[in-house]
Amino acid sequence: MSFNGLNMGMGNISKLSDAKTRSISAENVYGEKGKGGMAPFSDTPQNEVVQIGQKWRKERAARDLGQKWKNRPCIQLEKESTTTIMDVKGPGSIQHIWITVDNNKFRDLILRIYWDEEETPSVESPIGDFFCNGFNTRSNVLSLPINVNPSGGLNCYFPMPFRRHAKITIENRSPADIEGFFYTINYTETKIPDDEAYFHAQFRRINPLSYKEDYTIIDKVKGKGHYVGTYMAWQQNNTGWWGEGEIKVFLDGDKEFPSICGTGTEDYFGGAWCFQGTYSAPFMGYPLGVETDGSTGDRHGLYRFHIMDPIRFETDLKVTMQAIGWRSEARYLPLQDDISSVAYWYQREPHQEFPELPDRDYLEVI
């Protein structure tokens, strides 16, 4: 099976290619051929580590063994600063990103990805939400593009082609250094066809949602592309069922009424009749939730990936979700819940600049 020309399954696994496989980690910060595992047990940092600007720290567990023996398996993220974890020239395509870090820091760490020396990121999200784990709470996810596995292995398989350059950074917004940030980025050096689009992801949060206002997942997307996924972290600010709202997708000049309108929140995420249980499947899931109608403070995590059914747009895109519960006399209740989301899509560059990400206090999970 292929997706937009890049392999996302086993359909092309037997086909030979001239692409060159590379892998970036703390042991090989630029993913260079034949340079993995070279970190020495030394107080003197490697030149490559200095060049990329990472903090140097030797692994004392290797003090009896020396070079080649896991001297730099992870990095330290310095407080209130940004660390670069990928900085390579193209053309190429990221195939897999694996990260693990303390889940209590999921909202403090901001993932950003920049394509082809752009000034503003094409991906910007707290790291937990990007991997379908909001609320600083780890839950296993068994989808095709995002996997979260015991005990905190965060995996992304969205193909991410780039033509001239790829840069990934992690901002640590917390007032303390974070140790034990492990990562691996597997990518290929390969030619990128003209019809390959760039990967984008954008986080948003509203707490509380204004009365009688739809929650906006994404808007002001300009250009040609396709929408490929939604993650939502939803906290109730009242009791009862919270998921009567409709997904709405406004395409290519739609104004008041969308081209796509769903039947209910749980229906969009592949469930039905108020869920009544959690699940995680290749394209949709409700991995974090409750088996009741819900109480004030209950938290829900939901994802829907449009891998088999991407939503195509030619000129512009806006996606919203209604927040609807029930009130007296069997009437709908417009909810004022705490809602966060990540939208995933592909498009041609340039992209519209994202809204400014709220500060640490606004994103805090309490």
Secondary structure in CASP SS format (residue, H / E / C, confidence):
PFRMAT SS
TARGET T0000
AUTHOR 0000-0000-0000
METHOD secondary structure of the structure
MODEL  1
M C 1.00
S E 1.00
F E 1.00
N C 1.00
G C 1.00
L E 1.00
N E 1.00
M C 1.00
G C 1.00
M C 1.00
G C 1.00
N C 1.00
I C 1.00
S C 1.00
K C 1.00
L C 1.00
S C 1.00
D C 1.00
A C 1.00
K E 1.00
T E 1.00
R E 1.00
S E 1.00
I E 1.00
S E 1.00
A C 1.00
E C 1.00
N E 1.00
V C 1.00
Y C 1.00
G C 1.00
E C 1.00
K C 1.00
G C 1.00
K C 1.00
G C 1.00
G C 1.00
M C 1.00
A C 1.00
P C 1.00
F C 1.00
S C 1.00
D C 1.00
T C 1.00
P C 1.00
Q C 1.00
N H 1.00
E H 1.00
V H 1.00
V H 1.00
Q H 1.00
I H 1.00
G C 1.00
Q C 1.00
K C 1.00
W C 1.00
R C 1.00
K C 1.00
E C 1.00
R H 1.00
A H 1.00
A H 1.00
R C 1.00
D C 1.00
L C 1.00
G C 1.00
Q C 1.00
K C 1.00
W C 1.00
K C 1.00
N C 1.00
R C 1.00
P C 1.00
C C 1.00
I E 1.00
Q E 1.00
L E 1.00
E C 1.00
K C 1.00
E C 1.00
S E 1.00
T E 1.00
T E 1.00
T E 1.00
I E 1.00
M E 1.00
D E 1.00
V E 1.00
K E 1.00
G C 1.00
P C 1.00
G E 1.00
S E 1.00
I E 1.00
Q E 1.00
H E 1.00
I E 1.00
W E 1.00
I E 1.00
T E 1.00
V C 1.00
D C 1.00
N H 1.00
N H 1.00
K H 1.00
F C 1.00
R C 1.00
D C 1.00
L E 1.00
I E 1.00
L E 1.00
R E 1.00
I E 1.00
Y E 1.00
W E 1.00
D C 1.00
E C 1.00
E C 1.00
E C 1.00
T C 1.00
P C 1.00
S C 1.00
V E 1.00
E E 1.00
S E 1.00
P E 1.00
I H 1.00
G H 1.00
D H 1.00
F H 1.00
F C 1.00
C C 1.00
N C 1.00
G C 1.00
F C 1.00
N C 1.00
T C 1.00
R C 1.00
S C 1.00
N C 1.00
V E 1.00
L E 1.00
S C 1.00
L C 1.00
P C 1.00
I E 1.00
N E 1.00
V E 1.00
N E 1.00
P C 1.00
S C 1.00
G C 1.00
G E 1.00
L E 1.00
N E 1.00
C E 1.00
Y C 1.00
F C 1.00
P C 1.00
M E 1.00
P E 1.00
F E 1.00
R C 1.00
R C 1.00
H E 1.00
A E 1.00
K E 1.00
I E 1.00
T E 1.00
I E 1.00
E E 1.00
N E 1.00
R C 1.00
S C 1.00
P C 1.00
A C 1.00
D C 1.00
I E 1.00
E E 1.00
G E 1.00
F E 1.00
F E 1.00
Y E 1.00
T E 1.00
I E 1.00
N E 1.00
Y E 1.00
T E 1.00
E E 1.00
T C 1.00
K C 1.00
I C 1.00
P C 1.00
D C 1.00
D C 1.00
E C 1.00
A C 1.00
Y E 1.00
F E 1.00
H E 1.00
A E 1.00
Q E 1.00
F E 1.00
R E 1.00
R E 1.00
I E 1.00
N C 1.00
P C 1.00
L C 1.00
S C 1.00
Y C 1.00
K C 1.00
E C 1.00
D C 1.00
Y E 1.00
T E 1.00
I E 1.00
I E 1.00
D E 1.00
K E 1.00
V E 1.00
K E 1.00
G C 1.00
K C 1.00
G E 1.00
H E 1.00
Y E 1.00
V E 1.00
G E 1.00
T E 1.00
Y E 1.00
M E 1.00
A E 1.00
W E 1.00
Q E 1.00
Q C 1.00
N C 1.00
N C 1.00
T C 1.00
G C 1.00
W C 1.00
W C 1.00
G E 1.00
E C 1.00
G C 1.00
E C 1.00
I E 1.00
K E 1.00
V E 1.00
F E 1.00
L E 1.00
D C 1.00
G C 1.00
D C 1.00
K C 1.00
E C 1.00
F C 1.00
P C 1.00
S C 1.00
I E 1.00
C E 1.00
G C 1.00
T C 1.00
G C 1.00
T H 1.00
E H 1.00
D H 1.00
Y H 1.00
F C 1.00
G C 1.00
G C 1.00
A C 1.00
W C 1.00
C C 1.00
F C 1.00
Q C 1.00
G C 1.00
T C 1.00
Y E 1.00
S E 1.00
A C 1.00
P C 1.00
F C 1.00
M E 1.00
G E 1.00
Y E 1.00
P E 1.00
L E 1.00
G C 1.00
V C 1.00
E C 1.00
T C 1.00
D C 1.00
G C 1.00
S C 1.00
T C 1.00
G C 1.00
D C 1.00
R E 1.00
H E 1.00
G E 1.00
L E 1.00
Y E 1.00
R E 1.00
F E 1.00
H C 1.00
I C 1.00
M C 1.00
D C 1.00
P C 1.00
I E 1.00
R E 1.00
F E 1.00
E C 1.00
T C 1.00
D E 1.00
L E 1.00
K E 1.00
V E 1.00
T E 1.00
M E 1.00
Q C 1.00
A C 1.00
I E 1.00
G E 1.00
W E 1.00
R E 1.00
S H 1.00
E H 1.00
A H 1.00
R E 1.00
Y E 1.00
L E 1.00
P E 1.00
L C 1.00
Q C 1.00
D C 1.00
D E 1.00
I E 1.00
S E 1.00
S E 1.00
V E 1.00
A E 1.00
Y E 1.00
W E 1.00
Y E 1.00
Q E 1.00
R C 1.00
E C 1.00
P C 1.00
H C 1.00
Q C 1.00
E C 1.00
F C 1.00
P C 1.00
E C 1.00
L C 1.00
P C 1.00
D C 1.00
R H 1.00
D H 1.00
Y H 1.00
L H 1.00
E C 1.00
V C 1.00
I C 1.00
END
